[in-house]
Amino acid sequence: MNAVELSIYHWLIIAAFIGVVIWAFGRKRKARFEEDARIPFEDGKD
C-alpha cells in the first residue's frame, strides 16, 4: 500500500465513525435513551 491508499482508508474510517455517532445520537433515539436511563429507578419490575 502506498501513502495515498492509506490516506483514503483513513478518511473512510473517519467518515464511518462520524456516521455511527450521528446514527447513535440522532433525534429518533432520544426517547429510547431517556426511557432506558430510567430503568435503574423503577421499582418491582423484573
C-alpha positions in Angstrom: 0.0 0.0 0.0 1.2 3.4 -0.7 0.6 6.7 1.2 -2.4 7.6 -1.0 -4.2 4.3 -0.3 -3.6 4.7 3.4 -5.0 8.2 3.4 -8.1 7.0 1.6 -8.7 4.3 4.1 -8.0 6.7 7.0 -10.7 9.1 5.7 -13.2 6.3 5.1 -12.8 5.1 8.7 -13.3 8.7 10.0 -16.4 9.0 7.8 -17.8 5.7 9.1 -17.1 6.8 12.7 -18.9 10.1 12.2 -21.8 8.2 10.6 -22.1 5.9 13.5 -22.1 8.7 16.0 -24.8 10.6 14.1 -26.9 7.5 13.9 -26.5 6.6 17.6 -27.2 10.1 18.9 -29.9 11.1 16.4 -33.2 12.6 17.5 -35.1 9.5 16.7 -33.4 7.6 19.5 -33.7 10.3 22.2 -36.9 8.9 23.6 -35.4 5.4 23.8 -32.3 6.7 25.6 -34.4 8.6 28.1 -36.6 5.5 28.8 -33.6 3.3 29.2 -32.0 5.9 31.6 -34.9 5.4 34.0 -34.6 1.6 34.2 -32.4 1.6 37.4 -35.0 3.7 39.2 -38.0 1.5 38.5 -39.3 -0.5 41.4 -40.6 -4.0 41.3 -40.3 -4.6 37.5 -38.3 -7.6 36.7 
